[in-house]
């Protein structure tokens, strides 16, 4: 079986990382998988550059300019929305022509246009579109936040400077409706939460849809407790780990973490003294670190898997306060390393955490509930090996590859996937 996987980049962004993982997991399972990208940085023979750097840059800049013009000549939310109006033609690529299945991942910012997707469908071979955010089921946004227009018809988009009854979101919504109505695409949501969003969407209510989580190298995260960082010299501390590419990006909820720890500091000072939080990732406003009311360590950005695994092995709790997450990888990595995950019940967290068994799901936007979750995790004995096993059973790369191969075989033989 030959499979062509399309994504904007091979290294930038979560979709890129999990797409590379899927490519290699499929190859290890005997599939001749190639990954096609417009931004290639890795020296990997499985990854192929598509389009010239100049042409790709023109597509990217032209689409951004079109969005700016449509949005009143402003940079307002310039990268929060996408239109799928520009992209590289890939239907003539050797890997696509020879593929038995074409897998689309994150295609925005001038990678592949909506009309380019239609050309792929017209080739008559199975097309699988893996969704890493809400863009496929909305008009132009990647996260609808509190907006519910996608459940009817996208309009009056709150991300536009001049929203209207037939604004840019409406125009792109109509293009997607035309594309999806023609059939030929099987969608994959990487979490049940995203699948539920799609089922509420008028665009994707009746679209063929499966749920297959992202692949994670669970075997690279060992569960044995470590104290090589010297964070728990007396043995009575509970170390919280929280990380992101950029910690103070608004969607990561840094303020929610501060509020929860402040609640503990005021209402349970004895516990606050036993807590220490380790943060990794970039942060632009470093003054925010001074507001953390408990002992803390900031490590800066970490990209090496072994270094990241070591950080988690020094921890007891992994915390995510993100406002919107499709399938938060930090929780999976932390739990695979034996840390008890604590997060909001908002997004794909419920696919990772079994409440009060393998972690704690706090009430949305409640500092008190999040503080209760941290206190619960800090008070229980940590079954690190069991947490690792739970992540391995759900997200192991080999298991995910098997699910995709089963889907591909059903599509190739024209059998509707269950």
C-alpha positions as CSV (number, residue, x, y, z in Angstrom):
1,X,0.0,0.0,0.0
2,X,1.2,3.5,-0.9
3,X,0.1,6.5,1.1
4,X,0.8,10.2,0.5
5,X,0.5,12.4,3.6
6,X,0.2,16.2,3.0
7,X,1.0,18.9,5.6
8,X,2.3,22.4,5.6
9,X,5.5,21.7,7.5
10,X,7.5,18.8,8.8
11,X,8.5,20.5,12.0
12,X,6.6,23.6,12.9
13,X,3.4,23.1,14.9
14,X,1.7,20.1,16.5
15,X,0.2,18.9,13.3
16,X,3.6,18.6,11.7
17,X,5.0,16.6,14.6
18,X,2.2,14.1,14.7
19,X,2.2,13.8,10.9
20,X,5.8,12.9,10.9
21,X,5.1,10.3,13.6
22,X,2.2,8.8,11.6
23,X,4.4,8.7,8.5
24,X,7.1,6.6,10.3
25,X,4.6,4.5,12.2
26,X,3.0,3.5,8.9
27,X,6.4,2.8,7.3
28,X,7.3,0.6,10.2
29,X,4.0,-1.3,9.7
30,X,5.0,-2.0,6.0
31,X,3.2,0.9,4.3
32,X,5.1,2.9,1.7
33,X,4.2,6.3,3.2
34,X,5.6,9.6,2.1
35,X,5.0,13.0,3.6
36,X,4.7,16.0,1.3
37,X,5.3,19.5,2.7
38,X,5.8,23.0,1.5
39,X,8.2,23.8,4.3
40,X,10.8,21.1,4.7
41,X,13.4,21.4,7.4
42,X,14.2,17.8,8.4
43,X,16.8,15.6,6.7
44,X,14.4,12.7,6.3
45,X,14.1,10.6,3.1
46,X,10.4,10.0,3.9
47,X,9.7,13.8,3.6
48,X,9.4,15.4,0.2
49,X,9.4,19.1,-0.6
50,X,6.4,20.2,-2.8
51,X,6.4,23.5,-4.7
52,X,9.4,25.9,-5.0
53,X,10.2,28.1,-2.0
54,X,9.4,31.2,-4.1
55,X,6.0,29.9,-5.3
56,X,5.1,28.7,-1.7
57,X,6.0,32.1,-0.3
58,X,3.9,33.9,-3.0
59,X,0.9,31.6,-2.1
60,X,1.3,32.4,1.6
61,X,1.7,36.1,1.2
62,X,-1.1,36.4,-1.4
63,X,-3.6,34.6,0.8
64,X,-2.6,36.8,3.8
65,X,-3.0,39.9,1.7
66,X,-6.4,38.8,0.5
67,X,-7.5,38.2,4.1
68,X,-6.2,41.6,5.2
69,X,-8.0,43.3,2.4
70,X,-11.3,41.5,3.2
71,X,-10.8,42.4,6.8
72,X,-10.6,46.1,6.2
73,X,-6.9,46.4,5.5
74,X,-5.8,45.4,9.0
75,X,-3.7,42.7,10.6
76,X,-6.5,42.1,13.1
77,X,-6.6,38.3,13.6
78,X,-4.6,37.8,10.5
79,X,-3.4,34.3,11.6
80,X,-6.4,33.3,13.5
81,X,-8.4,32.7,10.3
82,X,-7.8,30.9,7.0
83,X,-9.6,30.8,3.7
84,X,-8.0,28.0,1.7
85,X,-7.9,30.2,-1.3
86,X,-4.3,29.6,-2.3
87,X,-2.0,26.6,-2.5
88,X,0.4,24.4,-4.4
89,X,-1.1,22.0,-6.9
90,X,-0.1,18.5,-5.8
91,X,-2.3,16.2,-8.0
92,X,0.6,15.9,-10.5
93,X,3.2,14.9,-7.8
94,X,4.6,11.4,-8.3
95,X,3.8,10.4,-4.7
96,X,0.2,11.5,-5.1
97,X,-0.3,9.9,-8.5
98,X,1.0,6.6,-7.2
99,X,-0.7,6.6,-3.9
100,X,-3.5,4.3,-3.0
101,X,-4.7,6.8,-0.4
102,X,-4.1,10.5,0.0
103,X,-4.1,11.8,3.6
104,X,-4.6,15.5,4.2
105,X,-3.5,17.1,7.4
106,X,-3.0,20.8,8.1
107,X,-3.2,22.5,4.7
108,X,-3.6,26.2,5.5
109,X,-1.5,29.3,4.9
110,X,-1.0,28.6,1.2
111,X,-0.3,24.9,1.3
112,X,-3.2,23.3,-0.6
113,X,-6.4,25.3,-1.5
114,X,-9.9,24.1,-1.4
115,X,-10.0,23.8,-5.1
116,X,-6.8,21.8,-4.9
117,X,-8.5,19.4,-2.6
118,X,-11.3,19.0,-5.1
119,X,-8.7,18.1,-7.8
120,X,-7.5,15.3,-5.5
121,X,-11.0,14.0,-5.0
122,X,-11.5,14.1,-8.7
123,X,-8.6,11.7,-9.1
124,X,-11.0,9.0,-7.8
125,X,-8.8,7.6,-5.0
126,X,-9.6,7.6,-1.3
127,X,-8.9,11.0,0.4
128,X,-8.7,11.1,4.2
129,X,-8.6,14.5,5.9
130,X,-7.2,14.4,9.4
131,X,-8.5,17.4,11.4
132,X,-6.3,18.9,14.1
133,X,-8.6,21.8,15.0
134,X,-12.1,23.1,14.1
135,X,-11.3,24.7,10.7
136,X,-12.9,22.0,8.6
137,X,-16.3,22.5,10.4
138,X,-16.3,26.3,10.5
139,X,-16.1,29.0,7.9
140,X,-12.6,30.5,8.6
141,X,-11.7,30.0,12.2
142,X,-9.6,27.3,13.8
143,X,-11.3,27.6,17.2
144,X,-14.9,28.8,17.4
145,X,-14.5,29.7,21.1
146,X,-18.0,30.8,22.3
147,X,-19.3,31.4,18.7
148,X,-22.0,28.8,17.6
149,X,-22.6,30.2,14.1
150,X,-21.0,27.1,12.7
151,X,-24.0,25.1,13.8
152,X,-26.1,27.0,11.3
153,X,-24.3,29.2,8.8
154,X,-21.1,31.0,9.5
155,X,-21.7,34.8,9.4
156,X,-21.1,37.8,11.7
157,X,-17.7,36.3,12.4
158,X,-16.4,37.8,15.7
159,X,-12.8,37.5,14.4
160,X,-13.5,40.0,11.6
161,X,-13.2,43.7,12.0
162,X,-16.4,44.3,10.1
163,X,-18.6,41.2,10.5
164,X,-21.8,41.0,8.4
165,X,-24.6,38.7,7.3
166,X,-22.5,37.6,4.3
167,X,-19.0,38.2,5.3
168,X,-15.8,36.4,4.6
169,X,-16.7,33.5,6.9
170,X,-19.9,33.0,4.9
171,X,-18.1,32.9,1.5
172,X,-15.6,30.3,2.7
173,X,-18.4,28.3,4.4
174,X,-20.2,28.1,1.1
175,X,-17.0,26.8,-0.7
176,X,-16.6,24.1,1.9
177,X,-20.2,23.1,1.6
178,X,-19.8,22.7,-2.1
179,X,-16.6,20.7,-1.7
180,X,-18.0,18.4,1.0
181,X,-21.4,17.9,-0.7
182,X,-19.5,16.3,-3.7
183,X,-18.3,13.5,-1.4
184,X,-15.1,11.6,-1.8
185,X,-13.5,12.7,1.5
186,X,-13.4,10.6,4.7
187,X,-12.7,12.9,7.7
188,X,-10.8,11.8,10.8
189,X,-11.1,13.7,14.1
190,X,-8.2,13.2,16.6
191,X,-10.5,13.5,19.6
192,X,-14.2,12.7,20.4
193,X,-14.6,16.4,21.4
194,X,-13.7,17.5,17.8
195,X,-15.9,14.8,16.4
196,X,-18.8,16.2,18.4
197,X,-18.1,19.7,17.1
198,X,-18.2,18.3,13.6
199,X,-21.6,16.6,14.2
200,X,-23.0,19.9,15.5
201,X,-21.7,21.7,12.4
202,X,-24.1,22.0,9.4
203,X,-21.0,21.6,7.1
204,X,-20.1,18.1,8.5
205,X,-23.2,16.8,10.1
206,X,-23.6,14.0,7.6
207,X,-19.9,13.7,6.5
208,X,-18.1,10.3,6.8
209,X,-16.2,10.6,10.0
210,X,-13.9,8.4,12.2
211,X,-12.1,9.2,15.5
212,X,-8.4,8.2,15.6
213,X,-6.1,9.9,18.1
214,X,-2.7,11.3,17.3
215,X,0.2,8.9,17.5
216,X,2.6,9.5,20.4
217,X,6.0,7.8,21.1
218,X,4.8,6.6,24.5
219,X,7.7,4.1,24.7
220,X,10.2,7.1,24.8
221,X,8.6,8.3,28.1
222,X,9.5,6.0,31.0
223,X,7.5,6.0,34.2
224,X,10.1,5.5,36.9
225,X,10.3,8.5,39.3
226,X,13.5,10.5,39.1
227,X,14.9,13.3,41.3
228,X,17.9,14.2,39.4
229,X,16.8,17.8,39.3
230,X,16.9,18.1,43.1
231,X,13.4,19.5,43.3
232,X,12.2,17.2,46.1
233,X,15.2,16.8,48.5
234,X,13.1,15.9,51.6
235,X,10.7,13.6,49.7
236,X,7.5,15.4,50.8
237,X,7.1,17.8,47.9
238,X,4.6,17.4,45.0
239,X,6.1,18.7,41.8
240,X,3.8,20.0,39.1
241,X,4.9,20.2,35.5
242,X,3.3,22.6,33.0
243,X,4.6,23.3,29.5
244,X,3.8,24.8,26.2
245,X,5.7,26.2,23.2
246,X,4.8,29.6,24.5
247,X,3.5,29.6,28.1
248,X,1.9,33.1,28.0
249,X,0.1,32.6,24.7
250,X,-3.5,33.5,25.7
251,X,-5.0,30.1,24.8
252,X,-2.6,28.3,27.2
253,X,-4.4,29.8,30.2
254,X,-1.4,30.9,32.3
255,X,-3.7,33.2,34.3
256,X,-5.9,30.2,35.1
257,X,-2.9,28.4,36.6
258,X,-2.0,31.5,38.7
259,X,-5.6,31.7,40.0
260,X,-5.7,28.1,41.0
261,X,-2.4,28.3,42.8
262,X,-3.4,31.5,44.5
263,X,-6.6,29.7,45.7
264,X,-4.5,27.0,47.2
265,X,-2.1,29.5,48.7
266,X,-4.9,31.3,50.5
267,X,-7.1,28.4,51.5
268,X,-4.6,25.6,52.0
269,X,-1.2,27.1,52.9
270,X,0.1,23.8,54.2
271,X,-0.4,22.2,50.7
272,X,1.0,25.3,49.0
273,X,4.3,24.8,50.9
274,X,4.5,21.2,49.6
275,X,4.0,22.2,46.0
276,X,6.6,23.2,43.5
277,X,5.8,24.0,39.8
278,X,8.2,23.4,36.9
279,X,7.5,25.3,33.8
280,X,9.0,24.8,30.4
281,X,8.5,26.7,27.1
282,X,9.1,30.2,25.9
283,X,7.5,33.2,27.8
284,X,7.5,36.8,26.5
285,X,6.3,38.5,29.7
286,X,8.7,37.1,32.3
287,X,7.2,39.3,35.0
288,X,4.4,36.8,35.1
289,X,6.8,34.3,36.8
290,X,7.0,36.6,39.8
291,X,3.3,36.2,40.3
292,X,3.5,32.5,41.0
293,X,2.6,32.1,44.7
294,X,4.5,28.8,45.2
295,X,8.0,27.6,44.6
296,X,8.7,27.4,40.9
297,X,11.4,26.7,38.3
298,X,11.3,27.9,34.7
299,X,13.4,25.8,32.4
300,X,12.9,27.7,29.1
301,X,12.1,26.0,25.8
302,X,12.6,22.2,25.6
303,X,12.4,20.3,22.3
304,X,14.4,17.2,23.0
305,X,12.2,14.2,23.9
306,X,14.7,12.7,26.3
307,X,15.1,16.0,28.1
308,X,11.4,16.4,28.3
309,X,10.9,12.9,29.6
310,X,13.5,13.7,32.3
311,X,11.5,16.7,33.4
312,X,8.3,14.7,33.7
313,X,10.1,11.9,35.6
314,X,11.0,14.6,38.2
315,X,7.3,15.5,38.5
316,X,4.2,14.1,40.2
317,X,1.5,16.1,38.5
318,X,1.1,17.3,34.9
319,X,-1.1,20.4,34.6
320,X,-2.8,21.9,31.5
321,X,-4.9,25.0,31.8
322,X,-5.4,25.5,28.1
323,X,-8.7,27.2,27.1
324,X,-9.1,25.1,24.0
325,X,-7.2,21.9,23.2
326,X,-8.1,19.2,20.7
327,X,-5.9,16.5,22.2
328,X,-3.3,18.0,24.5
329,X,0.0,16.2,24.0
330,X,1.6,17.5,27.3
331,X,-1.0,15.5,29.3
332,X,-0.3,12.4,27.3
333,X,3.5,12.8,27.6
334,X,3.2,13.6,31.3
335,X,0.9,10.7,32.1
336,X,3.2,8.4,30.1
337,X,6.0,9.5,32.4
338,X,3.9,8.7,35.5
339,X,2.5,12.2,36.3
340,X,-1.1,12.5,37.3
341,X,-2.9,14.7,34.7
342,X,-5.1,17.6,35.9
343,X,-6.9,19.8,33.4
344,X,-10.2,21.4,32.4
345,X,-13.0,19.3,31.0
346,X,-13.0,21.3,27.8
347,X,-11.7,19.7,24.6
348,X,-10.1,16.3,24.1
349,X,-9.0,16.0,27.7
350,X,-11.7,13.4,28.4
351,X,-10.1,11.1,25.8
352,X,-6.9,11.1,28.0
353,X,-8.2,11.4,31.6
354,X,-10.7,9.1,33.3
355,X,-11.9,11.4,36.1
356,X,-10.8,10.5,39.6
357,X,-9.1,7.4,38.2
358,X,-6.3,8.4,35.9
359,X,-6.5,12.1,36.6
360,X,-8.8,15.0,37.4
361,X,-11.1,16.9,35.0
362,X,-11.9,20.3,36.5
363,X,-15.0,22.4,35.9
364,X,-14.4,24.9,33.0
365,X,-13.2,28.3,34.1
366,X,-13.2,27.5,37.8
367,X,-10.0,28.3,39.7
368,X,-11.6,26.6,42.7
369,X,-12.3,23.4,40.8
370,X,-8.8,23.4,39.3
371,X,-7.3,23.9,42.8
372,X,-9.3,20.9,44.0
373,X,-7.9,18.8,41.1
374,X,-4.3,19.8,42.1
375,X,-5.1,19.0,45.7
376,X,-6.6,15.6,44.8
377,X,-3.6,14.7,42.7
378,X,-1.2,15.8,45.4
379,X,-2.9,13.7,48.1
380,X,-3.1,10.3,46.3
381,X,-0.4,7.7,45.8
382,X,0.8,7.9,42.2
383,X,0.5,4.7,40.3
384,X,3.1,5.7,37.7
385,X,3.3,2.4,35.9
386,X,-0.5,2.2,35.5
387,X,-0.6,5.7,34.1
388,X,2.1,4.8,31.5
389,X,0.2,1.6,30.6
390,X,-3.1,3.6,30.1
391,X,-1.4,6.0,27.7
392,X,0.3,3.1,25.8
393,X,-2.9,1.3,25.3
394,X,-4.5,4.4,23.7
395,X,-1.9,6.4,21.9
396,X,1.0,4.1,21.1
397,X,2.2,4.9,17.5
398,X,2.0,1.3,16.4
399,X,-1.6,1.0,17.6
400,X,-2.6,4.2,15.8
401,X,-0.9,3.0,12.6
402,X,-3.0,-0.2,12.8
403,X,-6.2,1.9,13.0
404,X,-5.3,3.9,10.0
405,X,-4.3,0.9,7.9
406,X,-7.7,-0.7,8.8
407,X,-9.5,2.5,7.6
408,X,-7.4,2.7,4.4
409,X,-8.2,-0.9,3.5
410,X,-11.9,-0.3,4.0
411,X,-11.8,2.8,1.8
412,X,-9.8,1.1,-0.9
413,X,-12.3,-1.8,-1.1
414,X,-15.1,0.7,-1.0
415,X,-16.4,-0.6,2.3
416,X,-17.9,2.1,4.5
417,X,-15.8,2.3,7.7
418,X,-17.7,1.4,10.9
